[in-house]
Amino acid sequence: MWALRRAGNPLRVSARQVASVRGCTSLEVLLSADAKAAEEHCGQGCQKSCCCRQPKPSASRSSFSSGWSMWGRSFSSQAGENSGDKDDDLEEGFSDLEVPPEADKKEVESASEESSDEDAVDEIDSLGVDADAKPEKETVKRASQSPLLKVLLEAPRNDVATSLKKWVDAGNTFDRSDVFYVILNLRKRRFFAKALQLLEWLEESKQIDLIERDYASRLDLMAKVNGVYRAEKYIDNIPASHRGEIVYRTLLANCVAEVNVRKAEEVFNKMKDLGFPVTVFAINQLLLLYKRVDKKKIADVLAMMEKENVKPSLFTYKLLVDTKGASRDFEGMEKVVESMQADGIEPDILLQATLAKHYIFGGHRGKAETILELMEGDDIKANRNACHVVLPLYGFLGKKDDVERIWQVCEANPRLDECLSAIDAFGRLGDVEKAEKVFEDMFVKWKSLSSKFYNAMIRVYANQNLLDKGKELLKRMDENGVKIGVSTLDSLVKLYVDAGEVEKAESVLYKLSQKNRMKPQYSSYLMLLDSYSKKGDVHNSEKVFNKLRQMGYSGRIRQYQLLLHAYLHAKAAPYGFRERMKADNIFPNSVMATLLAATDPFNQKKTISDMLD
């Protein structure tokens, strides 16, 4: 295991030096979801004051209380099982919140799972993109010169094959390099169906010889368009010589993106059964999965890393830092950083931003400001790449002067990501006019904008409860032919919910998702469920809860908490709720146990009215 050695902390994130952690400390103990593990160990005879020794394993270490065996290569999928410790008391679905706990409660419902889904891709992209892919700037230039990309963009959504046949009949040929860039650009535009049809046609027409990464890319696109079960069946059609580790890890990443715990564990075990080595990519996928659904299992994954001698990557540490920060374990978070630096890995700007974010939300403004100074460097003009990262963080801190100072560096010749961050930062400060100016100035330079920039403005209007302005912007999107995606839909739901129009928010969610054939985000339904819950509207709460299950959002304890809250506020007894949870493989943590006791009609110790008061 990777011992935490005594090392200076260049981040200077603590007002005092973090206590030295000797060689007896391991990541398994450090990241154990049970915060009491170290304390319990101190009573086990160790004489070192710093000791956080790894708990002694059983003789075989092949089974765990959660009911699954790592070493036996078979998970029994006890997703969601918790023992009620503090990490598990966090509200699932909001572990990656980008709002401080002291902020207006309405901010909480806006939390989106989308940003965390992006983490499903490690430093080396498993989804059909070469590890040696050229920089984005060159990719964009190549795309603008690609006639094939133009053909694909203009092709009918469901009839790419006809356009490709005309392309070949006109005497054109396919170059692997061009195909790679076309697929990459279609992915960036989220035209997954078109990219899938291109690969399907190439495979059937045998225009080029496909390699394993091509098959993996097709499988990934199939999972995104048709779901992981259809993608899994496709593996049988891949030639055995190309049915390697890349294909299976691509399927694993998609199972994790869908938070399909049972299938993810099944795929991971299949990979081990096939003799594939346990890679840091696969480990990171498990960490990402359990970070979302069951933090108690993170320690078991780390123990497997030790057994398999898998070295953690920067992305591994990012996940662990975020997990510790989300549970407000700042000392543990700092120890993870020390361990990372002891392994010779320095935090990048995104990991620094994660640290700053958690310090902000935990009320440690001084530590956050120290990290922001480090992120800026000696000269922010010379370190301009940091601008788009620090802007929203200064917005969260409410530091208007710093937001304006950073924006002045960018304003004369802004980049897209800087504009997006500026809109968010000024919106957080309540300076709607400034956010609108940034938004309107973008049209002068770029003429047209994608949906994510409209989405940012809608979020600003939602945060400031400006429903009419949000509606006007939505009409403008429609007039400009901008496609409404799941993020924009999530913002619209927040816009109506924050304005108190929950029924309208639900109607908008249903109509637009049906019209555009898209699966709404988990957070969209959670905002509705939370609003109905507060009203004690059991009927509509149950309806939204069932919709979550229908859409495949299951295995997360947060939705059960909100549903139980609805019964609590309605002063109604949720008969059979424990049985419902057990059937769904959800086990109560301390928060759920309290709620179950409060709504138990046979509990004579306290009435529901007393609990509400």
Stockholm file with secondary structure:
# STOCKHOLM 1.0

chainA/1-613         MWALRRAGNPLRVSARQVASVRGCTSLEVLLSADAKAAEEHCGQGCQKSCCCRQPKPSASRSSFSSGWSMWGRSFSSQAGENSGDKDDDLEEGFSDLEVPPEADKKEVESASEESSDEDAVDEIDSLGVDADAKPEKETVKRASQSPLLKVLLEAPRNDVATSLKKWVDAGNTFDRSDVFYVILNLRKRRFFAKALQLLEWLEESKQIDLIERDYASRLDLMAKVNGVYRAEKYIDNIPASHRGEIVYRTLLANCVAEVNVRKAEEVFNKMKDLGFPVTVFAINQLLLLYKRVDKKKIADVLAMMEKENVKPSLFTYKLLVDTKGASRDFEGMEKVVESMQADGIEPDILLQATLAKHYIFGGHRGKAETILELMEGDDIKANRNACHVVLPLYGFLGKKDDVERIWQVCEANPRLDECLSAIDAFGRLGDVEKAEKVFEDMFVKWKSLSSKFYNAMIRVYANQNLLDKGKELLKRMDENGVKIGVSTLDSLVKLYVDAGEVEKAESVLYKLSQKNRMKPQYSSYLMLLDSYSKKGDVHNSEKVFNKLRQMGYSGRIRQYQLLLHAYLHAKAAPYGFRERMKADNIFPNSVMATLLAATDPFNQKKTISDMLD
#=GR chainA/1-613 SS CCCCCCCCCTTCCSSSCCCCCCTTBCHHHHTCSCTTHHHHHHTTTCCCTTCCBCCCCCSSCCCCTTSCBTTTTBCCCCTTCCCCCGGGGSCTTCTTCCSCTTSCHHHHTTCCSHHHHGGGSCSSCCSSCCTTCCCHHHHHHHHHTCHHHHHHHHSCTTCHHHHHHHHHHTTCCCCHHHHHHHHHHHHHTTCHHHHHHHHHHHHHHTSSCCCHHHHHHHHHHHHHHHCHHHHHHHGGGSCGGGCSHHHHHHHHHHHHHTTCHHHHHHHHHHHHHTTCCCCHHHHHHHHHHHHHHCGGGHHHHHHHHHHHTCCCCHHHHHHHHHHHHHTTCHHHHHHHHHHHHHTTCCCCHHHHHHHHHHHHHTTCHHHHHHHHHHHHCSCTTTTGGGHHHHHHHHHHHTCHHHHHHHHHHHHTSCCHHHHHHHHHHHHHTTCHHHHHHHHHHHHHHHSSCCHHHHHHHHHHHHHTTCHHHHHHHHHHHHHTTCCCCHHHHHHHHHHHHHTTCHHHHHHHHHHHHHHTTCCCCHHHHHHHHHHHHHHTCHHHHHHHHHHHHHTTCCSCHHHHHHHHHHHHHHTCCCTTHHHHHHHTTCCCCHHHHHHHHHHCTTCCSSCHHHHHC
#=GC SS_cons         CCCCCCCCCTTCCSSSCCCCCCTTBCHHHHTCSCTTHHHHHHTTTCCCTTCCBCCCCCSSCCCCTTSCBTTTTBCCCCTTCCCCCGGGGSCTTCTTCCSCTTSCHHHHTTCCSHHHHGGGSCSSCCSSCCTTCCCHHHHHHHHHTCHHHHHHHHSCTTCHHHHHHHHHHTTCCCCHHHHHHHHHHHHHTTCHHHHHHHHHHHHHHTSSCCCHHHHHHHHHHHHHHHCHHHHHHHGGGSCGGGCSHHHHHHHHHHHHHTTCHHHHHHHHHHHHHTTCCCCHHHHHHHHHHHHHHCGGGHHHHHHHHHHHTCCCCHHHHHHHHHHHHHTTCHHHHHHHHHHHHHTTCCCCHHHHHHHHHHHHHTTCHHHHHHHHHHHHCSCTTTTGGGHHHHHHHHHHHTCHHHHHHHHHHHHTSCCHHHHHHHHHHHHHTTCHHHHHHHHHHHHHHHSSCCHHHHHHHHHHHHHTTCHHHHHHHHHHHHHTTCCCCHHHHHHHHHHHHHTTCHHHHHHHHHHHHHHTTCCCCHHHHHHHHHHHHHHTCHHHHHHHHHHHHHTTCCSCHHHHHHHHHHHHHHTCCCTTHHHHHHHTTCCCCHHHHHHHHHHCTTCCSSCHHHHHC
//
